């Protein structure tokens, strides 16, 4: 049996068996999957196969094909491919066109199948393995790439570009048509970048450039390509295409004959198709002459030249119109058209209006005078320089006058007016000056062209000074200025005019505005200044203005912020200049560089005076000093001073701020301060540009408040004086205001047993035992008056010195003197108490009696008690006897004794007994102790010693 027939039978049997076993388990897995790419077409080619059994039965199958990019296997395309298998062609093919260049990334493909036959269940087979074709982004090459390369597309298409960097490279940016794009789409890695340009437009240039800039280790840090954009509607004629410099010229030639009109067709072809253009050409109307040759210059003068040239072919006479280009040294170009010339002659052209001693460049071109079509090419360029001539125009001359001893120094400055020309290569300046008041020989000097200023010396007379430029041909017209004479009073002109008041002017970013008052007295005005006023070479400048100008804006590239510029304004009349005023200003004021150095000059308890006299206000300041700020910082860091405003620093510190708007005021008194308080003071200056930050404080402590201490001192002085007066008169005041009432309990001579204070009970003599007799006061003993039988003892009564007497009690209870001599014993009695029975005959009788026998109680002052001498020793009596008579005692108030000015002998007597007082009974001696004693008896006792006297306690004056 034939082998092929046997194989067919076996396959058919296997197929039938598989169908019989179960249709649902049958699958035809794609095998031999292979992927390749066609780079010119940017097409991905896929090949695969299935089992031979499927081919034998010529099954209709569906294949699910997926395409992915990059290592992440991102699926970018899915397509179902339907086909019927063939027994002859077992390999299956599929292709896919990528909009992204396939070189940019790796692409992978996988496939699964399904039998589209009713005999089989419609189930997808398993996926095949991914089959990958690598891109250049996985190579180890250090060369950068950009794709697509030189692609041709139609206008309005979307084009995707990708940049691939070499190994270890990084994409920086992408440029399309010289426009920068930064990663508008997502990037797969740092090494490559993908970007899509939508709806690209047709450009006149043949190709649109695209660049990728990279950084890395490679020798090349960029990659580039061109994109050609075509248009189907684009159609141009040969005439215009021929004039485009980017296209290749098309040359046509034919034999010369009688025919002058031709029909031409031009066909162009590119990958997008081809186009044709037809037009009719009349050769006589399309004349393009050869360029002029043999261009030369003859008969050259200072202001004109004659140009000569020749044309080809010389055997043909063609009327030509020629054009000459004249290029100046400044780059300015002038075009001059000639009249009609014959091509076969030797044509020439005269050019005038040239500047002397100036370099020019000339070239020519010609065209047909009749039926002009286009200019010929330019001839070769020739360069010439015109001849010298006398300087034209005048110099702008200005001066600066400085007084010196015996005369003046005049510094002359000059510069060319706009219409001035040197007209020569060799130039010098001639300066001449002469007196105007009397004839004199003019003086003359010559200055080289390298200088633009010089200084001459003149006396105090008027002078005429002229400055002119001179070259090898002649001199220019002189510029004249007149220097006025010094006035009769010897006053001299000053350069800076510091004796005149300066006027401040405003500056802007555009310059400094200078105004003045214009009058009809002048025919012009001059403003001068220095571009660098702080430099020794100040770059002196000046400008002139018309007579009807009253202001100007001075600007200069040399002007700097924070620099004070001085401007002097002059009026000009007949070459003589008159000073009008001085202006000062800044283009921009800055804050002062340094703060004033404050110094505390005066200080009180409530004020502090701070001064800053040495602070400058001249041109060294970067702005006009408009005032000062005085800052006060308290320890509480709160502003509560009267007359100040709060000022908060950047760190949150709050200061008290005082503003001084007068810049000449360099002293300020800070008021309303607290005594004995610490303050910190600072002074800053401010300009139109602000103020300098506080850099240092002056710490001060206010003084004590002297007014408070003076008040306290006055109060203390008054208190001390009052205390001294009170101390001096304390006893007198005490006697007058609150006399002391004797208290037996406080007596040093008695010891009272059982006596209760503040008691209304009568004190018994038996309760008081005398211990000691104490002399209380002796200062007024000499003035004491004694009573005797109703009479007052004379002042001659002798007052003895006190002595201590001690008593002892005998067996009978009587107190006896302990002295050995009886005459040494002493007894006492308070005369304020007396016996009522003995009132008529004793010392106490008729003590208070008025003349009319009417009771009367005079107001008397208290008299202190004194010890007086008793002339007889027989008057001593025992204490017991005195006690027995205490019931008959009468109390006499101590507060009602007579005044010291009234004598007791003159007081009236009364027979009426006085009422008893509630005063507690004091220890008294009976009336027996006092006997009638005459004055002689008293005097007879003067020789007795004080120790032998008996003492009686009486009322007296302190």
C-alpha positions in Angstrom: 0.0 0.0 0.0 1.2 3.5 -0.8 2.7 5.3 2.2 0.8 8.5 1.7 -2.5 6.7 1.5 -1.7 4.9 4.7 -0.9 8.1 6.5 -4.1 9.7 5.4 -6.1 6.8 6.7 -4.3 6.9 10.0 -5.0 10.6 10.4 -8.6 10.3 9.5 -9.0 7.5 12.0 -7.3 9.6 14.7 -9.5 12.5 13.9 -12.7 10.4 14.1 -11.5 8.8 17.3 -10.9 12.2 18.9 -14.3 13.5 17.8 -15.9 10.4 19.2 -14.0 10.6 22.5 -15.1 14.2 23.2 -15.3 17.3 21.1 -14.7 19.6 24.1 -11.3 18.4 24.9 -9.8 19.1 21.4 -7.5 22.1 20.9 -5.0 23.1 18.3 -2.2 24.9 20.0 -0.2 27.4 17.8 3.4 26.1 17.3 6.6 27.2 15.8 5.9 30.9 16.5 8.4 33.2 14.9 8.5 37.1 15.0 10.6 39.3 12.7 10.4 43.0 11.6 10.7 45.0 8.4 12.4 48.2 9.4 11.9 50.3 6.2 8.2 49.6 6.4 8.1 49.6 10.3 6.2 46.3 10.1 6.2 43.4 12.5 6.1 40.0 10.7 4.6 36.9 12.5 4.7 33.2 11.5 3.3 30.2 13.2 1.7 26.7 12.6 -0.8 24.3 14.0 -0.9 20.5 14.1 -1.1 18.6 10.8 -4.4 17.1 11.6 -6.0 20.6 11.4 -4.5 21.2 8.0 -5.7 17.8 6.7 -9.3 18.5 7.6 -8.9 22.1 6.3 -10.5 23.5 9.4 -11.7 27.1 9.7 -9.9 28.6 12.7 -9.7 31.9 14.6 -6.4 33.1 16.0 -6.2 35.7 18.8 -3.0 37.7 18.4 -1.6 40.1 21.0 1.3 42.5 20.6 3.1 44.0 23.6 5.9 46.5 24.2 8.7 46.8 26.8 9.7 44.4 29.5 6.4 44.9 31.3 4.6 43.2 28.4 2.1 46.0 28.0 -0.4 44.9 25.4 -0.7 47.6 22.7 -2.6 45.7 20.0 -5.1 42.8 19.9 -6.4 41.3 16.7 -8.5 38.3 15.6 -7.1 36.6 12.6 -9.6 34.3 10.7 -8.3 31.8 8.2 -9.1 28.4 6.6 -6.3 26.0 6.8 -4.9 24.5 3.6 -3.3 21.1 3.0 -0.6 22.7 0.8 0.5 25.8 2.8 0.9 24.9 6.4 2.7 28.1 7.6 0.4 30.9 8.7 1.5 34.6 8.3 0.3 37.9 9.9 1.8 41.4 9.9 1.3 44.6 11.9 2.4 48.1 11.1 3.6 50.0 14.1 3.3 53.8 14.5 6.2 53.7 16.9 9.5 52.9 15.3 10.3 49.3 16.0 13.9 50.1 16.9 12.7 52.1 19.9 11.5 49.2 22.1 11.3 45.5 22.2 8.1 44.0 20.8 6.5 40.6 21.8 3.8 38.5 20.3 1.7 35.6 21.5 -1.2 33.6 19.9 -4.0 31.3 20.9 -6.5 29.5 18.6 -10.1 28.3 18.4 -11.7 26.0 15.8 -14.7 27.7 14.1 -16.4 24.4 13.1 -19.7 22.9 14.4 -18.0 19.6 14.9 -15.8 21.1 17.6 -16.6 23.1 20.7 -15.7 26.8 20.4 -13.1 26.9 23.2 -9.8 28.9 23.1 -6.6 27.0 23.3 -3.9 27.9 25.7 -1.7 30.9 24.9 1.6 30.3 23.2 4.8 31.6 24.8 5.7 35.3 24.2 8.0 35.6 21.2 10.1 38.8 21.4 12.1 40.9 19.0 14.6 43.2 20.8 14.8 46.9 20.3 17.9 49.1 20.5 17.1 50.2 24.0 18.5 46.8 25.3 21.9 47.0 23.4 25.2 47.8 25.1 26.1 50.3 22.4 27.0 53.8 23.5 25.7 55.4 20.3 22.5 57.5 20.6 19.7 57.1 18.0 16.5 58.9 16.9 13.7 57.4 14.9 12.1 57.6 12.4 15.0 58.5 10.1 14.3 60.9 7.2 10.6 59.9 7.0 8.3 61.4 4.4 4.7 62.0 5.6 1.7 63.9 4.3 0.7 67.2 5.9 -1.6 66.8 8.9 -0.2 63.4 9.9 0.7 62.3 13.4 4.3 61.3 13.7 5.8 59.5 16.7 9.5 60.0 17.5 11.6 58.1 19.9 15.1 58.9 21.3 17.4 56.1 22.4 20.4 56.9 24.4 23.5 54.9 24.5 24.4 52.7 27.5 24.4 54.6 30.7 23.0 57.6 29.0 20.0 59.8 29.9 17.6 61.8 27.6 17.6 65.5 28.5 15.1 67.0 26.0 13.6 66.7 22.5 13.6 69.5 20.0 11.3 69.6 16.9 11.6 72.4 14.4 13.8 74.1 17.0 11.1 74.1 19.6 12.0 72.5 23.0 9.7 69.8 24.4 10.2 68.2 27.8 8.7 64.7 28.2 5.2 65.5 27.2 4.4 61.7 27.1 5.3 59.1 29.7 8.8 57.6 29.5 9.6 54.0 29.7 13.0 54.6 31.1 15.6 57.2 31.4 17.4 55.8 28.4 14.6 56.3 25.8 11.8 58.7 25.3 8.7 58.6 23.1 6.9 61.7 21.9 4.1 62.2 19.3 3.9 65.3 17.1 0.3 65.8 16.1 -0.8 67.2 12.7 2.5 68.2 11.4 2.4 71.1 8.9 4.1 71.5 5.6 7.2 73.7 5.8 8.9 75.7 3.0 12.2 74.1 4.1 12.9 70.7 2.6 13.0 68.9 6.0 11.9 69.7 9.6 14.8 69.0 12.0 14.3 66.9 15.1 17.0 66.6 17.9 17.5 64.6 21.0 20.0 65.9 23.6 21.6 63.4 25.9 24.0 63.1 28.7 26.2 60.1 29.3 29.5 58.5 28.6 29.3 58.4 24.8 31.3 60.6 22.5 28.1 62.0 20.9 25.6 63.8 23.1 22.9 64.3 20.6 21.0 62.5 17.7 19.1 64.2 14.8 16.9 63.4 11.9 14.7 65.2 9.3 11.0 64.9 8.7 9.8 65.6 5.3 6.2 66.9 5.1 4.5 67.0 1.7 1.2 68.3 0.4 -0.8 66.8 -2.4 -2.2 70.2 -3.3 1.3 71.8 -3.6 2.1 72.8 -7.1 4.8 75.3 -8.1 6.0 76.5 -11.4 9.5 76.2 -12.6 10.1 80.0 -12.4 9.6 80.2 -8.7 11.3 77.0 -8.0 14.3 78.1 -9.8 14.7 81.2 -7.5 14.6 79.1 -4.3 18.1 78.7 -3.0 17.3 75.3 -1.5 16.4 73.5 -4.7 18.7 72.2 -7.3 18.8 74.4 -10.4 17.3 73.0 -13.6 19.3 73.9 -16.7 17.8 73.7 -20.2 19.6 74.2 -23.4 18.6 74.1 -27.0 19.9 75.2 -30.4 19.5 78.8 -31.3 17.0 79.3 -34.1 14.1 81.5 -35.1 11.7 80.1 -32.5 11.5 82.3 -29.4 8.5 80.7 -27.6 8.7 77.2 -26.0 6.3 75.0 -24.0 8.0 73.4 -21.0 6.8 70.6 -18.7 8.4 69.9 -15.4 7.6 66.7 -13.5 8.5 66.0 -9.8 8.2 62.7 -8.0 8.5 61.7 -4.3 7.3 58.7 -2.2 3.9 60.3 -2.0 3.4 60.6 -5.7 4.3 62.9 -8.5 3.3 66.3 -9.9 3.7 68.1 -13.3 3.8 71.7 -14.2 3.4 73.2 -17.7 4.2 76.8 -18.8 5.0 78.7 -21.9 8.4 80.5 -22.2 9.2 83.5 -24.3 13.0 83.6 -24.4 13.1 87.3 -25.3 11.2 88.2 -22.1 13.4 86.1 -19.8 16.8 87.9 -20.0 19.2 87.4 -17.1 22.4 89.3 -17.8 25.9 88.3 -16.7 27.2 90.2 -13.7 29.2 93.4 -14.3 33.0 93.0 -14.4 36.1 95.2 -14.2 34.5 97.5 -11.6 36.9 100.4 -10.8 37.0 104.0 -9.4 38.5 107.0 -11.2 38.7 110.8 -10.5 38.1 110.3 -6.8 37.5 113.5 -4.7 36.6 114.2 -1.1 32.8 113.9 -1.6 32.3 112.0 -4.9 33.7 109.1 -7.0 33.3 107.9 -10.6 32.6 104.2 -11.0 33.4 102.3 -14.3 32.5 98.7 -15.3 32.1 96.4 -18.3 29.4 93.9 -19.4 29.4 90.5 -21.2 28.8 89.6 -24.1 30.2 92.7 -25.7 29.1 91.6 -29.2 25.4 92.1 -28.3 24.0 95.5 -27.5 21.4 95.3 -24.8 20.0 98.2 -22.9 20.7 97.7 -19.2 19.6 99.3 -16.0 22.3 99.0 -13.3 22.2 99.4 -9.5 25.2 100.4 -7.3 25.3 99.4 -3.6 27.2 101.8 -1.3 28.0 100.4 2.1 29.1 102.8 4.8 31.5 102.0 7.7 28.6 102.0 10.1 26.9 99.3 8.1 24.4 101.5 6.5 23.6 100.6 2.8 22.6 103.0 0.1 21.4 101.9 -3.4 21.9 104.2 -6.4 20.3 103.4 -9.8 22.1 104.4 -13.0 20.6 105.6 -16.2 20.2 103.2 -19.2 23.5 102.1 -20.6 24.6 100.0 -23.5 26.1 96.6 -22.7 28.7 96.8 -25.4 30.0 100.3 -24.3 32.3 101.2 -21.4 29.6 102.5 -19.0 30.3 104.6 -15.9 28.4 106.3 -13.0 29.2 109.4 -10.7 28.3 109.0 -7.0 28.2 112.2 -4.9 27.2 113.2 -1.4 30.0 111.2 0.1 31.9 112.1 3.3 35.6 113.1 3.1 38.2 110.7 4.3 35.6 107.9 4.7 35.8 104.2 3.6 33.2 102.9 1.3 32.4 99.5 -0.3 30.8 99.4 -3.8 29.3 96.6 -5.9 26.9 96.5 -8.9 24.3 94.4 -10.7 22.3 95.0 -13.9 19.1 93.9 -15.5 17.3 94.3 -18.9 15.9 97.8 -19.2 13.1 96.5 -21.4 10.9 93.7 -20.1 12.9 93.5 -16.8 12.8 90.0 -15.4 15.5 89.8 -12.8 18.8 91.3 -11.7 22.1 89.8 -12.5 24.3 88.5 -9.9 26.4 91.1 -7.9 29.7 92.1 -9.2 32.9 91.8 -7.0 33.1 94.4 -4.3 35.7 97.2 -4.4 36.7 99.3 -1.4 37.8 102.9 -1.5 38.5 105.9 0.8 37.6 109.4 -0.1 40.1 112.3 0.0 40.7 114.6 3.0 39.0 117.9 3.6 39.0 120.7 6.2 37.1 119.8 9.5 33.5 120.5 9.1 31.2 121.8 11.9 32.3 123.2 15.2 33.4 121.8 18.6 31.1 122.0 21.7 33.3 123.8 24.3 32.7 124.2 28.0 34.8 125.4 30.9 35.3 125.1 34.7 36.8 128.1 36.5 38.8 127.7 39.7 40.0 130.8 41.7 43.7 130.9 42.6 46.0 133.4 44.1 46.2 136.4 41.7 43.9 135.0 39.0 42.0 131.9 37.9 42.6 128.5 36.4 40.2 127.7 33.5 39.8 124.1 32.5 38.5 123.7 29.0 36.6 120.7 27.8 35.5 120.0 24.2 33.6 117.4 22.3 32.2 117.3 18.7 28.8 118.7 17.9 26.6 116.2 15.9 27.5 117.9 12.6 31.3 118.0 13.3 33.6 115.8 11.2 37.4 115.7 11.4 37.7 114.8 7.6 41.3 113.7 8.1 43.4 111.1 9.9 45.7 113.7 11.4 44.0 116.2 13.7 44.9 118.6 16.5 43.1 121.2 18.6 44.1 124.9 18.6 43.4 127.0 21.8 43.7 130.8 21.7 42.8 133.3 24.4 43.1 137.1 24.7 41.9 139.9 27.0 38.8 141.8 26.1 39.3 144.9 28.2 42.5 146.1 26.6 44.5 145.1 23.6 47.0 142.3 24.2 48.9 139.7 22.3 46.8 136.5 22.0 48.2 133.4 23.5 48.1 130.1 21.7 48.6 126.4 22.4 48.1 123.2 20.4 46.7 120.0 21.9 46.9 116.5 20.3 43.8 114.6 19.2 44.2 112.2 22.1 43.1 114.9 24.6 39.7 116.5 25.1 40.6 119.0 27.9 43.3 121.3 29.0 43.9 124.0 31.7 45.1 127.6 31.2 45.8 130.3 33.7 44.4 133.8 33.4 44.2 136.9 35.6 41.1 138.6 36.9 40.2 140.4 33.6 37.7 139.3 31.0 38.9 136.8 28.4 37.8 135.5 25.1 38.8 131.8 24.5 38.4 130.0 21.2 38.9 126.3 20.4 39.2 124.9 16.8 40.1 121.6 15.2 42.9 121.5 12.6 44.1 118.8 10.1 46.4 118.7 7.1 44.0 120.7 5.0 42.7 123.6 7.2 41.1 124.5 10.5 37.5 124.2 11.5 35.4 127.2 12.6 36.4 128.2 16.1 34.1 127.8 19.1 34.2 130.8 21.4 33.5 131.3 25.1 33.9 134.4 27.3 35.2 134.4 30.9 33.8 137.4 32.8 36.1 139.6 34.9 36.2 139.4 38.7 33.9 141.9 40.4 35.3 145.1 42.0 34.8 143.8 45.6 37.3 141.0 44.8 34.7 138.2 44.7 35.8 135.3 42.6 33.7 132.6 40.9 33.7 129.3 42.7 33.5 126.0 41.0 31.1 124.3 43.3 29.2 127.5 44.3 28.9 126.2 47.9 27.9 129.8 48.9 24.6 129.3 47.1 21.8 127.2 48.3 21.4 123.8 46.7 18.1 122.7 45.4 17.1 119.0 45.7 15.7 117.3 42.6 14.0 114.0 42.1 15.5 111.0 40.3 13.9 108.1 38.6 15.0 105.0 36.9 15.1 107.0 33.6 17.4 109.7 35.0 17.4 112.9 37.1 14.9 115.6 36.4 16.5 119.1 36.3 14.2 122.2 36.2 15.0 125.8 36.0 13.3 129.1 35.4 13.5 130.0 31.7 13.6 133.7 30.7 14.0 135.7 27.5 17.3 137.0 28.7 19.3 134.0 27.4 19.6 132.3 24.1 20.3 128.9 25.6 21.1 126.9 28.7 23.9 124.6 29.8 23.8 121.9 32.5 27.0 120.3 33.7 27.8 117.4 36.1 30.2 114.6 36.8 29.4 111.0 36.0 31.7 109.8 38.8 31.6 112.6 41.5 33.5 110.5 44.0 36.4 109.9 41.7 39.4 112.1 41.0 38.7 111.9 37.3 35.0 112.6 37.5 34.3 112.3 33.8 33.0 115.9 33.4 29.9 116.1 31.2 27.6 118.9 29.9 24.6 119.4 27.7 23.2 122.4 25.9 19.5 123.3 25.5 17.5 125.8 23.5 16.2 129.1 24.9 12.7 127.8 25.2 13.6 124.9 27.4 12.9 125.0 31.1 13.8 121.4 32.2 15.6 118.3 31.1 16.1 114.7 32.1 19.7 113.8 32.6 20.5 110.1 32.2 23.8 108.2 31.9 24.8 104.6 32.0 27.3 105.6 34.7 24.6 106.7 37.1 24.5 104.5 40.2 21.9 104.3 43.0 23.0 105.8 46.3 25.4 108.4 44.6 24.6 112.1 44.9 25.1 114.0 41.7 25.5 117.8 41.5 24.2 119.7 38.5 24.9 123.4 37.7 22.6 125.3 35.5 23.9 128.2 33.4 22.2 130.7 31.1 24.1 131.5 27.9 24.1 134.8 26.0 26.5 135.9 23.3 29.1 133.3 24.3 29.0 134.4 27.9 27.6 132.2 30.6 25.8 133.1 33.8 25.3 130.8 36.8 21.6 130.2 37.6 21.6 127.6 40.3 22.8 124.3 41.7 20.8 121.1 41.8 21.6 117.9 43.6 19.8 114.6 43.4 20.0 110.8 43.3 18.7 108.4 40.7 17.6 106.3 43.6 18.1 107.0 47.3 19.4 104.3 49.6 19.2 103.9 53.3 22.1 105.5 55.2 25.2 103.3 55.5 25.9 104.1 59.2 23.7 105.2 62.0 24.4 108.3 64.0 26.7 107.9 67.0 24.4 109.0 69.8 25.8 110.4 73.1 24.0 111.0 76.3 24.7 114.6 77.3 22.0 115.3 80.0 20.0 113.2 82.3 17.4 113.7 85.0 15.0 111.5 86.8 12.4 111.9 84.0 14.3 112.9 80.9 17.4 111.9 78.9 19.0 114.1 76.3 20.8 112.4 73.4 22.9 114.2 70.8 24.7 113.1 67.6 26.4 116.3 66.4 29.1 114.6 64.4 26.7 112.8 62.0 27.5 114.0 58.4 24.9 115.1 55.9 27.1 115.7 52.8 27.5 113.9 49.5 28.9 110.9 51.3 25.4 109.8 52.3 23.5 107.5 49.8 20.5 109.7 50.1 19.2 113.0 51.5 19.0 112.9 55.3 15.3 113.7 55.8 15.2 113.2 59.6 16.0 110.9 62.4 14.3 108.3 64.5 15.0 108.0 68.2 14.1 104.5 69.6 13.6 103.8 73.3 13.4 100.2 74.6 12.1 99.6 78.1 12.9 96.6 80.2 9.2 95.6 80.0 9.5 95.8 76.1 6.3 97.7 75.9 5.8 101.2 74.6 3.9 103.4 77.0 5.8 106.7 76.8 3.8 109.7 76.1 4.4 111.3 72.7 5.8 108.2 71.1 4.5 105.6 68.6 5.0 101.9 68.7 7.5 100.3 66.4 7.8 96.5 66.1 11.1 94.9 65.0 11.3 91.7 62.9 12.1 89.7 66.1 8.9 90.9 67.7 10.5 93.5 70.0 8.4 96.6 70.6 10.1 100.0 70.8 9.0 103.5 71.4 9.7 105.6 68.4 10.1 109.4 68.1 10.4 111.1 64.7 12.5 114.2 64.1 11.7 115.6 60.7 14.3 118.4 60.8 17.6 116.9 59.6 19.5 119.9 61.1 18.2 118.9 64.6 20.8 116.6 66.2 19.5 116.7 69.7 16.5 115.2 71.3 15.1 115.1 74.8 13.2 111.9 75.7 10.6 112.8 78.3 8.1 111.1 80.6 10.6 108.5 81.9 10.5 106.8 85.2 13.1 107.6 87.9 15.7 104.9 88.7 14.8 102.9 85.6 17.0 101.3 82.9 16.3 102.3 79.3 18.1 101.5 76.0 18.2 104.3 73.4 19.2 104.2 69.7 19.3 106.8 66.9 18.8 106.1 63.2 18.8 108.4 60.2 16.4 107.9 57.4 16.4 109.0 53.7 14.0 108.6 50.8 15.4 105.1 50.5 14.6 104.0 54.1 16.6 103.8 57.3 19.5 101.7 58.6 18.6 98.9 61.0 19.4 99.5 64.6 22.9 98.2 65.3 23.6 99.3 68.9 21.8 100.7 71.9 22.9 103.1 74.6 21.9 101.9 78.0 21.0 104.6 80.6 19.7 104.5 84.1 17.6 107.6 85.1 18.4 109.5 88.3 16.6 109.5 91.6 13.7 111.8 91.9 15.1 114.7 93.9 11.7 116.3 94.3 10.5 113.3 96.3 13.6 113.3 98.5 13.3 117.1 99.0 9.7 116.7 100.1 10.6 113.9 102.4 13.5 116.0 103.8 11.2 119.0 104.4 8.7 116.7 106.2 11.5 115.3 108.3 12.9 118.7 109.1 9.5 119.9 110.2 9.0 116.7 112.3 12.4 117.1 113.9 11.8 120.8 114.7 8.4 120.0 116.1 9.8 117.1 118.1 12.6 119.4 119.4 10.1 122.1 120.5 7.9 119.5 122.0 10.8 117.9 123.9 12.0 121.3 125.0 8.5 122.2 126.3 7.3 118.7 127.2 7.1 119.3 130.9 5.4 122.7 130.4 3.0 121.1 128.0 2.5 118.2 130.4 1.8 120.6 133.3 -0.5 122.7 131.1 -2.4 119.9 129.4 -2.3 116.9 131.7 -0.8 117.7 135.1 0.3 114.6 137.0 -1.9 113.6 140.0 0.3 112.2 142.8 -0.3 108.5 143.3 0.6 107.1 146.7 1.2 103.8 145.2 4.0 105.2 143.1 5.5 107.2 146.0 9.1 106.3 146.8 8.6 107.5 150.3 5.5 105.4 151.2 4.5 101.8 151.2 0.8 101.5 151.1 -0.5 98.1 152.0 -3.9 97.1 150.8 -4.5 100.1 148.7 -6.5 99.3 145.5 -6.1 101.3 142.4 -9.1 103.2 141.0 -10.9 102.6 144.3 -13.3 105.0 145.8 -12.4 103.9 149.4 -10.7 106.4 151.7 -7.1 105.7 152.2 -6.1 105.2 155.7 -2.9 106.5 157.1 -2.3 103.3 158.9 -2.1 101.5 155.5 0.8 103.8 154.3 4.1 103.3 156.0 6.6 106.0 155.0 9.9 104.5 154.0 11.9 107.2 152.4 11.6 110.9 151.7 12.9 111.7 148.2 13.6 115.2 147.0 11.7 115.4 143.7 12.8 118.8 142.4 15.1 121.6 143.6 15.1 123.8 140.6 12.5 126.3 142.1 13.2 125.9 145.7 14.6 129.4 145.9 11.2 130.9 144.8 9.1 128.9 147.2 6.9 130.9 149.5 6.1 129.5 152.9 2.8 129.9 154.8 2.8 130.7 158.4 -0.4 131.6 160.3 -2.2 132.7 157.2 0.8 134.6 155.8 3.2 133.8 153.0 6.8 133.3 153.9 9.1 135.6 152.2 11.4 134.8 149.4 14.2 135.1 151.8 13.2 131.8 153.5 16.0 129.4 153.1 15.5 126.2 151.1 17.8 123.4 152.3 19.3 120.6 150.3 17.4 117.4 150.6 18.5 114.5 152.6 17.3 110.9 153.2 15.5 110.3 156.5 14.7 106.8 157.6 11.9 106.0 160.1 11.4 103.0 162.4 8.3 101.9 164.3 8.5 101.9 168.1 6.7 99.7 170.5 3.6 101.9 170.4 3.4 101.8 166.7 4.8 105.2 166.1 7.3 106.0 163.4 10.4 107.5 164.9 13.4 109.0 163.2 16.4 106.8 163.2 18.9 109.7 163.4 20.7 110.0 166.7 19.9 113.6 167.0 16.3 114.6 167.4 16.8 117.6 165.3 17.8 115.3 162.4 14.3 113.8 162.2 12.0 115.2 159.6 8.3 115.1 159.1 6.1 116.0 156.1 2.5 116.9 155.4 0.5 117.5 152.2 -1.0 120.9 152.8 -3.8 120.1 150.5 -5.3 118.3 153.5 -6.1 120.2 156.7 -8.1 119.7 160.0 -11.5 121.2 159.9 -11.4 122.0 163.6 -8.2 123.9 163.4 -9.3 125.8 160.3 -9.9 129.0 162.1 -6.6 129.3 164.1 -4.1 127.3 162.2 -2.2 127.8 159.1 -5.1 126.5 156.9 -7.8 128.7 158.2 -9.5 131.3 156.0 -7.6 130.0 153.0 -10.5 130.5 150.5 -12.5 133.5 151.5 -14.0 136.2 149.3 -14.5 139.8 150.4 -18.3 139.5 150.4 -18.1 136.1 152.4 -19.5 134.3 149.3 -18.2 131.0 148.2 -16.0 131.3 145.2 -13.8 128.7 143.4 -11.0 130.3 141.4 -9.3 128.4 138.7 -5.8 127.6 139.8 -2.9 125.8 138.2 -1.2 122.8 139.8 1.9 123.7 141.8 4.5 121.0 142.4 5.5 120.2 145.9 8.8 121.3 147.5 10.6 120.6 150.6 11.0 123.7 152.9 12.7 124.2 156.1 10.6 124.1 159.4 12.2 126.3 162.1 11.3 124.2 165.2 12.0 120.7 166.2 9.0 120.7 168.5 6.7 120.4 165.7 7.4 116.7 165.1 4.5 114.5 166.1 4.0 110.8 165.9 2.2 109.3 163.0 -0.3 107.7 165.2 -1.6 111.0 166.4 -1.9 112.2 162.9 -3.9 109.1 162.1 -6.3 109.7 164.9 -7.3 113.0 163.3 -7.8 111.8 159.8 -11.6 112.0 160.2 -11.3 115.7 160.7 -9.2 116.3 157.6 -10.5 118.4 154.8 -9.5 117.8 151.1 -8.3 120.7 149.0 -8.2 119.9 145.3 -4.7 120.2 143.9 -6.1 121.4 140.6 -7.6 124.5 142.3 -4.6 126.1 143.8 -3.9 129.7 142.8 -2.0 130.6 139.7 1.6 131.3 140.1 1.0 135.0 139.4 -1.4 135.4 142.4 -0.1 135.7 145.9 -1.8 133.6 148.5 -1.9 136.4 151.0 -4.0 138.4 148.7 -6.6 135.7 148.1 -10.0 136.2 149.8 -11.0 134.1 152.9 -14.1 132.2 153.6 -15.6 130.8 156.7 -17.5 128.2 154.8 -16.0 124.8 154.7 -15.2 123.3 151.3 -16.8 120.2 150.1 -14.9 117.0 150.4 -13.3 115.7 147.3 -13.6 112.1 146.1 -9.9 112.0 145.7 -8.4 109.2 147.7 -7.0 110.4 151.0 -3.2 110.8 150.9 -0.9 110.6 153.9 -1.0 113.8 155.8 0.5 115.2 159.0 -1.8 116.8 161.6 -2.0 120.5 162.2 0.0 120.1 165.3 3.1 119.6 163.2 2.8 123.2 162.1 3.2 125.9 164.7 3.2 129.6 164.5 6.6 130.7 163.4 7.7 134.2 162.9 10.0 135.6 160.3 12.7 136.1 162.9 12.5 132.5 163.9 12.9 131.5 160.4 15.9 133.6 159.9 17.4 132.4 163.2 17.5 129.0 161.7 19.7 129.9 158.8 22.7 128.7 160.6 21.3 125.4 161.2 22.4 122.5 159.0 20.0 120.9 156.6 20.1 117.7 158.4 18.5 119.1 161.5 15.5 120.5 159.7 12.0 119.3 159.6 10.6 119.3 156.1 7.1 120.2 155.1 5.7 119.3 151.7 4.0 122.3 150.1 2.6 123.2 146.7 5.1 124.9 144.4 5.8 125.6 140.7 7.7 123.3 138.5 
